[in-house]
Amino acid sequence: MSEKLHTLLMLWAGRSAIEIATAVRHGEVSATTVVEEHLHVISQRDPQVGAFRRVREQAVHEARLLQKRRDLAELPLAGVPVAVKDNLEVAGEATLHGSAAGPHTPAPEDHVTVARLRAAGAVIVGLTNLPELGLVALGDSAYGIVRNPWNLSRTAGGSSSGSAAAVAAGMVPIALGNDGMGSLRIPAACCGVLAIKPGAGLVPPPANDWDRLTENGPLAGTASDLALALSVLAADPALAEAWRSGRRVEPPPRMLRSVWADDDEVWEPQPPPDSPEPFDLRVAYAPQPLPAGMRVDKEFQAAVRGAAETLRVAGHTVVEHGRRLPVWLGPATVATWLIRAAESAEAPDRLERRTRALARAGRTLRALRLNGVRGRERWRGYGADQWFGEADALITPALAAVPPKAERWGERGFLRNAWTNVTYAPTAGPWNMCGWPAISVPVATHSSAMPIGVQIVAPPGGEPHLLGLAAQLQNVHPPLRPPGFS
């Protein structure tokens, strides 16, 4: 990297994906310059955070090749640096799943979601850390501890730990992760960024989708970037502008060369306004949705009420959802999680203590036929719909407590890991159990100076509603950067 770059003020790191792609398409900056700047920022910031398992220096070469593409001016993510969770295949890179036990064989081809990002003009700058096999909502593995940019003594959450931390610390504008029991929404809430778990069938899932529990999805700093990334991952351009109005918006016709203009002039429509448009939904809110005996931090409950009030002022019909989640759903969700751990741990002797303990618990439950299948079928078949009611969307806390300490949890046993996961991040899993879309949006700051996120859930097909509501919340609660990472 040139010495000149080290001395210049960073112009593109910290910008949104939309700003970067627009500038690259219009020739205001090259993709190479954008990628070089972001790699420099990663080299400066990641030693503190530990978001990346591998930083791809060849991204600069790939950016140079991108700059030569004849369709550069049409690419929605032209030159945008993207980080990919290290359980999704990137061609030529080993996919390690946060484990030192697996093979280090380079992937022969990209996962389809990675291929779609590249086709849209994105440049993959690195692979991000996750806990071993993505089993927990904590950010440690054999490759280090992912620390929360808001407070380096606390975890970034998991399992898309490094992806969330990389976006929060301004190392990339968007990242790719996946969500099997909250693994996008939990770290997004921990780190003060946005993430959406799409509903079933919208985005191609990972190869091991935990029996249809897991969906791939994006993390971003703004609702508009999140919508753009989701539209690329889903191969659905109509989602790119859904943040404006809460509905799918078909893209305008391609730019037309004017018959009255000179050869180098084109006609294009006026850009739409930057703020979201009014729309009307029935929005329910549940500050304390957990069964009796399970606690939610009072400040997190207040954030749900505040988000509901923001949306009421924006023009929505807002009602309180007074019922708590059914008692039977919690054990079914935990059993489903542990059974997935047992299925994922193929070589237990070479895995971490935590992974072995979770897998052992799962095998015990399976032997006792306590596998959560009946509860999952009940919730997915009719329970979620009955509990949700007539609302178009539901706001809940994204977490129940502030993120735990950033420590080497993988060296600890079953009880400490299971208890920590269940008590601090219990609100996400139910929506994997039924396959409904859900989004995490930062809306406030805790007295501990950590960000507070809310979760918004919608019935199947409700991703446009979620993006629109997120944009309206961000319009009132603008995104913040952690101190020291602006």
C-alpha positions in Angstrom: 0.0 0.0 0.0 1.4 3.4 -1.0 2.9 5.7 1.6 0.6 8.5 0.2 -2.4 6.5 1.3 -1.2 6.3 4.9 -0.9 10.0 5.1 -4.1 11.0 3.4 -7.4 11.6 5.3 -9.6 8.5 4.7 -12.3 9.7 2.3 -14.3 6.5 1.7 -13.9 4.3 4.8 -17.0 4.9 6.9 -19.1 5.9 4.0 -22.3 4.0 3.2 -22.4 1.3 0.5 -24.8 3.4 -1.5 -22.4 6.4 -1.4 -19.4 4.2 -2.4 -21.2 2.4 -5.2 -22.6 5.7 -6.6 -19.2 7.3 -6.6 -17.5 4.3 -8.3 -20.2 4.1 -11.0 -19.9 7.8 -11.8 -16.1 7.7 -11.9 -15.6 9.9 -8.9 -13.3 7.3 -7.2 -11.9 4.0 -8.3 -12.8 0.7 -6.7 -9.1 0.1 -6.1 -8.8 3.3 -4.0 -11.9 2.4 -2.0 -10.6 -1.1 -1.3 -7.1 0.1 -0.4 -8.5 2.6 2.1 -10.7 -0.1 3.7 -7.8 -2.5 4.0 -5.8 0.2 5.7 -8.6 0.9 8.1 -8.8 -2.9 8.9 -5.1 -3.0 9.5 -5.4 -0.2 12.0 -8.6 -1.2 13.8 -8.9 -5.0 13.7 -6.0 -5.7 16.1 -8.3 -4.2 18.8 -11.5 -5.9 17.7 -10.5 -9.3 16.2 -13.3 -9.3 13.6 -11.4 -11.0 10.8 -10.0 -14.5 10.7 -8.4 -13.7 7.3 -7.9 -10.4 5.5 -7.7 -10.8 1.7 -4.9 -8.6 0.3 -5.8 -9.9 -3.2 -8.9 -7.8 -2.9 -6.9 -4.9 -4.4 -6.2 -7.0 -7.5 -9.9 -8.0 -7.7 -10.8 -4.3 -7.4 -8.6 -3.5 -10.3 -10.3 -6.2 -12.4 -13.7 -4.9 -11.3 -12.7 -1.4 -12.5 -12.3 -2.8 -16.0 -15.8 -4.4 -16.2 -17.8 -2.9 -19.1 -20.9 -3.0 -16.9 -19.3 -1.1 -14.0 -21.8 1.8 -14.4 -24.7 -0.5 -13.8 -23.5 -2.5 -10.8 -25.5 -1.8 -7.6 -22.6 -2.6 -5.3 -19.8 -1.3 -7.5 -16.5 -1.3 -5.5 -18.2 -1.8 -2.2 -16.0 -3.7 0.3 -17.8 -6.6 1.9 -16.8 -9.0 4.7 -18.1 -12.6 4.7 -18.7 -14.9 7.7 -16.2 -17.7 7.7 -18.9 -20.4 7.3 -19.8 -19.5 3.7 -17.6 -20.6 0.8 -15.4 -18.0 -0.9 -13.6 -19.5 -3.9 -9.9 -20.2 -3.1 -10.3 -19.7 0.6 -10.6 -22.4 3.3 -14.0 -22.3 5.1 -13.1 -23.0 8.8 -16.4 -22.4 10.6 -14.5 -21.0 13.6 -12.9 -24.3 14.2 -9.3 -25.5 14.2 -10.5 -29.1 13.8 -11.8 -29.0 10.3 -9.9 -29.3 6.9 -8.2 -26.3 5.5 -9.1 -27.1 1.9 -9.8 -24.1 -0.3 -13.4 -23.8 -1.6 -13.6 -24.6 -5.3 -16.3 -22.0 -5.8 -18.2 -19.2 -4.1 -21.4 -19.9 -2.2 -24.3 -18.5 -4.3 -24.7 -15.5 -2.0 -21.1 -14.6 -2.3 -21.3 -15.0 -6.1 -24.3 -12.7 -6.2 -22.4 -10.0 -4.2 -19.4 -10.3 -6.6 -21.7 -10.1 -9.6 -23.2 -6.9 -8.2 -19.7 -5.4 -7.9 -18.8 -6.1 -4.3 -15.2 -6.9 -3.4 -14.6 -9.5 -0.7 -12.0 -8.0 1.7 -12.0 -10.7 4.3 -13.5 -13.6 6.2 -14.9 -12.9 9.7 -14.6 -14.8 12.9 -17.4 -16.8 14.5 -17.6 -19.2 17.5 -16.9 -22.8 16.7 -19.5 -24.2 14.3 -21.6 -21.1 15.0 -23.3 -22.7 18.0 -23.5 -19.8 20.5 -24.2 -16.1 20.8 -20.6 -15.4 21.9 -17.7 -14.3 19.8 -14.7 -16.4 20.8 -13.0 -19.3 19.0 -9.6 -20.8 18.4 -8.8 -17.8 16.2 -9.3 -15.2 19.0 -12.0 -13.2 20.7 -14.2 -10.8 18.8 -14.6 -7.7 20.9 -17.4 -5.3 20.9 -16.3 -1.9 19.3 -18.6 -0.1 21.9 -16.7 -1.7 24.8 -13.8 -3.9 24.1 -14.3 -5.8 27.3 -17.7 -7.1 26.1 -18.5 -9.7 23.4 -19.7 -8.7 19.9 -22.3 -11.4 20.2 -22.7 -14.3 17.8 -22.5 -16.2 15.8 -22.0 -13.6 13.1 -19.6 -12.0 15.5 -16.9 -10.6 13.3 -19.4 -9.5 10.6 -21.2 -7.3 13.1 -18.1 -5.9 14.7 -16.5 -5.1 11.3 -19.6 -3.0 10.3 -19.8 -1.3 13.7 -16.1 -0.4 13.7 -16.3 1.1 10.2 -14.1 -1.5 8.6 -16.8 -2.4 6.0 -20.2 -0.8 5.1 -21.9 -4.2 4.8 -21.2 -7.8 5.7 -22.7 -11.2 5.1 -23.7 -13.6 7.9 -26.3 -16.1 8.7 -28.9 -16.7 11.4 -29.9 -20.1 12.9 -31.1 -19.0 16.3 -30.5 -15.2 16.2 -26.9 -15.3 14.8 -27.5 -12.1 12.7 -29.8 -10.2 15.0 -28.0 -10.9 18.3 -24.6 -9.5 17.3 -26.2 -6.7 15.4 -28.0 -5.6 18.6 -24.8 -6.1 20.6 -22.8 -3.9 18.2 -25.4 -1.2 17.3 -25.9 -2.1 13.6 -28.8 -3.5 11.6 -29.3 -7.1 10.4 -32.2 -8.9 8.8 -33.0 -12.6 8.9 -35.0 -13.1 5.8 -38.0 -15.5 5.8 -37.6 -18.9 4.4 -36.9 -19.2 0.7 -36.0 -15.6 0.0 -32.2 -15.9 0.1 -30.2 -19.2 -0.7 -29.3 -20.7 2.7 -25.9 -22.1 3.8 -25.0 -25.7 2.9 -25.8 -26.8 6.4 -29.0 -24.9 7.2 -29.7 -26.7 10.4 -32.8 -28.4 9.1 -34.2 -25.1 7.6 -33.6 -23.1 10.7 -30.8 -21.0 9.2 -31.0 -18.1 6.7 -28.2 -16.1 5.1 -28.6 -12.3 5.4 -26.8 -8.9 5.5 -25.6 -6.6 8.2 -25.2 -2.9 7.6 -25.1 0.5 9.2 -28.1 2.0 7.5 -31.5 0.7 6.5 -31.0 1.7 2.9 -27.7 -0.2 2.7 -29.4 -3.2 4.3 -32.2 -3.1 1.7 -29.7 -2.8 -1.1 -27.7 -5.8 0.2 -30.8 -7.9 0.7 -32.0 -7.2 -2.8 -28.7 -8.5 -4.2 -28.7 -11.6 -2.0 -32.3 -12.3 -2.9 -31.8 -11.4 -6.6 -34.8 -9.2 -6.3 -34.1 -5.6 -7.3 -37.6 -4.5 -6.1 -36.3 -4.9 -2.5 -33.6 -2.3 -2.9 -35.9 0.7 -2.4 -38.3 -1.0 0.0 -36.9 1.0 2.9 -38.6 4.1 1.5 -42.2 3.0 1.7 -42.3 -0.4 3.3 -43.2 -2.2 0.0 -41.4 -3.6 -2.9 -40.6 -1.0 -5.5 -39.9 -2.0 -9.1 -36.7 -0.3 -10.3 -37.1 2.5 -12.8 -36.3 1.9 -16.5 -32.6 2.0 -17.4 -31.2 5.4 -18.3 -32.0 6.4 -21.9 -29.8 8.4 -24.2 -31.5 11.6 -25.1 -32.0 12.2 -28.8 -31.6 15.9 -28.1 -28.4 15.6 -26.1 -24.8 15.3 -27.2 -23.4 11.8 -27.5 -22.0 11.7 -24.0 -25.2 12.9 -22.3 -27.9 10.6 -20.9 -31.3 11.3 -19.4 -32.0 9.9 -16.0 -34.9 10.6 -13.6 -34.5 12.8 -10.6 -33.2 10.9 -7.5 -35.9 10.2 -4.9 -35.7 11.9 -1.5 -33.3 10.5 1.1 -35.9 10.1 3.9 -38.5 7.4 4.1 -42.1 8.0 3.0 -45.2 7.8 5.3 -47.1 4.5 5.2 -49.6 2.9 7.6 -49.3 -0.5 9.3 -50.7 -2.1 12.4 -47.7 -2.4 14.7 -47.8 -4.3 18.0 -45.2 -4.0 20.7 -44.2 -6.4 23.5 -41.7 -4.9 25.9 -41.6 -8.2 27.9 -42.6 -11.1 25.7 -40.8 -13.8 27.7 -42.5 -16.3 29.9 -42.8 -15.6 33.6 -39.5 -16.0 35.4 -37.4 -14.7 32.5 -36.2 -11.1 32.9 -35.7 -8.4 30.4 -33.6 -5.3 31.3 -35.9 -2.4 32.1 -34.0 -0.1 29.7 -34.5 -2.6 26.9 -38.2 -2.6 27.7 -38.3 1.2 27.6 -36.5 1.1 24.2 -39.3 -1.0 22.8 -41.9 1.4 24.1 -39.9 4.3 22.6 -39.7 2.6 19.2 -43.4 2.0 19.3 -44.0 5.7 20.0 -41.7 6.7 17.2 -43.7 4.6 14.8 -47.0 5.9 16.2 -45.9 9.5 15.4 -44.8 8.3 12.0 -48.5 7.4 11.3 -48.8 3.7 12.2 -51.5 2.2 14.3 -49.7 1.0 17.4 -51.1 -1.4 20.0 -49.5 -3.2 22.9 -49.2 -7.0 22.7 -49.9 -8.1 26.3 -49.4 -11.8 25.9 -46.1 -13.6 26.7 -44.6 -16.4 24.6 -45.9 -19.8 25.6 -44.0 -21.7 28.2 -43.5 -24.8 26.1 -41.7 -22.9 23.3 -38.6 -22.2 25.4 -37.7 -25.8 26.1 -38.5 -26.8 22.5 -36.2 -24.0 21.2 -33.4 -25.0 23.5 -33.8 -28.7 22.5 -33.8 -27.8 18.8 -30.6 -25.8 19.3 -28.8 -28.6 21.2 -29.9 -31.3 18.6 -28.3 -29.1 15.9 -25.1 -29.0 18.0 -25.0 -32.7 18.2 -25.5 -33.0 14.4 -22.8 -30.4 13.6 -20.1 -31.9 15.8 -18.8 -34.6 13.6 -15.3 -35.0 15.1 -16.0 -34.3 18.8 -12.6 -35.3 20.1 -10.9 -32.4 18.2 -13.4 -29.7 19.1 -13.5 -27.2 21.9 -14.8 -28.1 25.4 -17.9 -25.9 24.9 -18.7 -27.6 21.6 -18.3 -31.1 22.9 -20.5 -30.2 25.9 -23.3 -28.8 23.8 -23.1 -31.8 21.4 -23.2 -34.2 24.4 -26.3 -32.5 25.7 -27.9 -32.8 22.3 -27.2 -36.4 22.0 -28.7 -37.0 25.5 -31.9 -35.2 24.5 -32.1 -37.1 21.2 -31.7 -40.4 23.1 -34.6 -39.4 25.4 -36.6 -38.3 22.3 -36.7 -34.7 23.7 -35.7 -33.2 20.3 -38.1 -30.2 20.1 -39.7 -31.4 16.9 -43.2 -31.4 18.2 -42.9 -28.0 19.6 -41.3 -26.6 16.4 -44.1 -28.1 14.3 -46.7 -26.7 16.6 -45.2 -23.2 16.6 -44.6 -23.2 12.8 -47.9 -24.8 12.0 -50.3 -22.5 13.9 -48.8 -21.3 17.2 -46.8 -18.4 15.9 -49.7 -17.1 13.9 -52.1 -17.4 16.8 -49.8 -15.7 19.2 -48.8 -12.9 16.8 -52.4 -11.8 16.3 -53.6 -9.4 13.6 -50.6 -7.1 13.5 -48.5 -6.4 10.4 -45.3 -6.3 12.6 -44.3 -6.8 16.2 -41.6 -5.0 18.2 -39.8 -6.9 20.9 -36.4 -6.4 22.7 -33.6 -7.8 20.6 -31.7 -8.8 23.8 -32.7 -9.3 27.4 -29.5 -8.0 28.9 -26.3 -6.2 27.9 -23.7 -8.4 26.1 -21.6 -10.6 28.4 -17.8 -10.2 28.9 -15.5 -10.9 26.0 -13.8 -14.0 27.3 -12.7 -17.4 26.2 -16.1 -19.0 26.7 -15.1 -22.0 24.6 -12.9 -23.3 27.4 -15.9 -23.5 29.7 -18.6 -26.1 30.1 -22.2 -26.6 29.2 -24.0 -24.9 32.1 -22.1 -21.6 31.9 -22.4 -21.3 28.2 -26.1 -22.4 28.0 -27.2 -20.2 30.9 -25.4 -17.2 29.5 -26.9 -17.6 26.0 -30.4 -18.3 27.2 -30.5 -15.4 29.7 -29.0 -12.6 27.6 -30.4 -13.5 24.1 -33.6 -15.4 24.3 -35.9 -13.4 22.1 -34.5 -14.3 18.6 -34.9 -18.1 18.4 -38.7 -18.4 18.2 -38.7 -16.7 14.8 -36.2 -19.3 13.4 -38.5 -22.0 14.7 -41.3 -20.8 12.5 -39.2 -19.3 9.6 -40.6 -15.7 9.8 -38.5 -12.7 8.9 -37.1 -10.5 11.6 -34.8 -7.5 11.8 -32.6 -5.9 14.5 -32.5 -2.0 14.6 -30.4 0.1 17.1 -32.7 2.8 18.7 -31.1 3.9 22.0 -28.1 3.8 24.3 -28.0 1.9 27.6 -26.8 3.5 30.8 -23.8 1.2 30.4 -23.0 3.1 27.2 -23.8 0.0 25.1 -26.3 0.3 22.2 -29.8 -1.0 22.5 -31.5 -2.7 19.6 -35.1 -3.7 19.1 -36.3 -6.7 17.1 -39.2 -6.3 14.6 -40.9 -9.4 13.4 -43.3 -9.8 10.4 -45.3 -12.7 9.0 -43.9 -14.4 5.9 -43.3 -12.0 3.0 -43.0 -9.1 5.4 -39.4 -8.1 4.6 -40.4 -4.8 2.9 -42.4 -3.8 6.0 -39.4 -4.5 8.2 -37.1 -2.4 6.0 -39.5 0.5 5.9 -40.0 0.5 9.7 -36.3 0.3 10.3 -35.7 3.3 8.1 -38.4 5.3 9.9 -36.8 4.4 13.2 -33.3 5.4 11.9 -34.8 8.7 10.6 -35.5 9.6 14.3 -32.6 7.7 15.9 -29.7 8.2 13.4 -26.9 5.5 13.5 -24.0 6.2 15.8 -20.4 5.0 15.5 -18.6 3.6 18.6 -16.2 6.1 20.3 -12.8 5.8 18.7 -14.1 4.2 15.5 -15.6 7.2 13.7 
